Amino acid sequence: MAAMKKVLTEEFNHFKHVFFNNAPETIAWLKENLKEVALICLDHDLGPNRQRGEGVFDPGTGRDVVDYLASQTPGCPVIIHTTNDWAAPGMQMALKEAGWKCSRVIPTADLKWIEAVWFRKLTKFVSTGD
């Protein structure tokens, strides 16, 4: 997230950047703000269950967010950035079948993919909507 925040701050500081590391908080935020969102970027794997307060918290997956988006009127483009080759096609299919514009970026070369591939895709989507 830090590498993405850096690129966004340098190149897209006129947009508000919102980050989440779990599906439930992402979905809750989208329920209130989806109509104002210019672009959504999703990973599938959000990590293992973790301790939160007195209980165990399940962060869910990017697919949970996709399922929520698929139930909504399509709006902004979505970039899926995941190395999970099993989950990514289903995420893309669910979004496309619901009418959302989406594309996949495969993370490679440590974090170099963020500037080399993700940023180019993001720039294209934000400037053209394609």
C-alpha positions, 0 to 999 in steps of 0.5 A: 500500500505504501508504494501505491500511496507514493505513486498516487500522491505524486501523480494524482494528488487532486484525488482523495485516496482511500485504502483498506486491508479488508473486505468488510470495511471496504464494502461499508465504505463503498455503500456510502461513497460508491457514486463518487469513486473514480477507480477501484483497485482490488487484490484477492488475497487480504491475508489470514484472520487476525486478532482484533480486540477480543475476537478474531477478525476475518478480512475476507477477500477481494471477491467479497468486494466484487460480489458487492460491486456486482450487485450495484449499478456499474460505475467506475473502472476496476483494476484487479491486481492479484497473483492469485491465478485461480481467483482472478478470472472469477473476479473479472467475470463477475464484474464484466457480467454485471457491466463493470469495466475491469482489467487485471494487472499481475504483480511481478518483480517485487514492487516494480509492477506498481509503477511499470504496469499498475500506474499505466493502467490506472492512468489510462482508466482515469483519463479515458475511462477505458 
